[in-house]
Amino acid sequence: MLVVAAGTVAYWLAYFAAGVVQTAQDAVYTGFENAFPLADGYMTAAYVAAAILLLRGHVLAVPVGIAAGSAMVFLGAMDTLFNLEHGKYADMTAEMAIETAINVACVTFGPATMVRLWRIRGRLAG
């Protein structure tokens, strides 16, 4: 969870500071991407909080982690649909390969987080 949080921060630093992960420069793409930082910030904060709670063995890690995983799935679904609708996967540049890896991570790690936390809920202290 902390790796996902750190990766999300690194992505946005790269996006805004150097533009190295941007797959295009047009207004539609940048307008779409520029709408993500607040939601990604929410997801990142939830992942950090869930990780800390989990390390402390606190049962609140479960709902907070499920919120983080759900946010990750939602964000991944939004991004994947945009990429499909705009034919972005057809032009597999290095930047688009990074974007594709992020999309795959969102739709796999998000659900995995939710399932894993739900399964261990009984072992955590109240």
N, C-alpha and C positions, 0 to 999 in steps of 0.2 A: 504494500500500500504506500509506503514511503517512497519507493522507487517510482511508482506512478505519479505521485505528487511532485517529486523532483523533476521527473521527465516533462511534466506539464509546464512547470515553471521554466525549464530550459527551452522548451518549444517556443513559448511566448517571448522569451528574451531573444531568441534567434529570429523570430518573426519580426518583432518591432525594431530591434537594434540593427540587424544586418539584412533582414529580408531573405536569408538563405534558405528558408523552408517554404517560401511562397511559390505556389505553382503557376501563378499568373499575376498580372498587374492591372487588369481591367477593373472597372468600377463594380461590376456584378460580383466578381470573386472577392475583391477586397472588402466590399460592403458586407458580404456574407461572413467572411472570416472575422472581421472586426466586431461582429456581434457575439462572438464566442468568449472573450476573456472573462466576463463577469460570471457566466455559467461555469466555465472551467475553474474559476477561482472558488466558486461554491463547492464543486466536486473535489478540488484539491484540499480545501479546508476540511471537508468531511472525511476524506481519506486520512489526513494527518490526525484528526481527532479520533477516528476509529482505530488507527494504529496505536496511538498512545493508550487509549482505553483497553485495547486488546493486550498490549504489553503489561498493563496493570491488572489484567484478569477481570476487568469489569464487564458486566453483562450489557451495559450501555453501548459497548462496541458493536453489538448486533444491529440495533436499529440505525445507528449512525453509519455503520459500514454498508448496510442495505441501501440507505439513502445515497451513499457515495457510488455504489455499484449501479444503482438505478440511474443516477445522473450520467454515469459513464455510458450506459447503454443508450440512453436518450441522445446524448451528444454524438455518439458514434452513428446512430441511425440517421440523425439529421445530416451529418457530414457525408455519409455514404450515399444517401439519396441525392444530395446536391451533386456529388461526383458522378453518379450514374446519369442524372438528368442532363448534365453538361458534357458528357462524353470524356470526362477527365481521365478515367482509367485507360482509355485508348492511347494516350500519350504518356507512356511510362518513363518520365524523366527521373532523375535522382530525387528531386523534390516530391514528385508524385509517388515514388516508392516509399518515401518516409510517410507521406499522407496515407498510403494504403496500409502500411504497417500499423499506424495509429488507429485506423478504422478497424482492422482485424483485432487489435488489442482491446478496443472498446467493446466490441460485441462478444469477446471471449472472456476477458478479465472481469468485466462488470458482472456478468452472470455468475462466474466462478466465485467472486467475492461474496455475492449474496448467498449462494448455496453453501459455501464453506462456513460462513458465519452462522447461518441457520442451523447447520448440523452440530456445531459446537456450543450452541447457546446454553445447553444444560450443564456444561462443565465450567461455565463462568460464574464468578461470585456476584451477588446482588449489589 
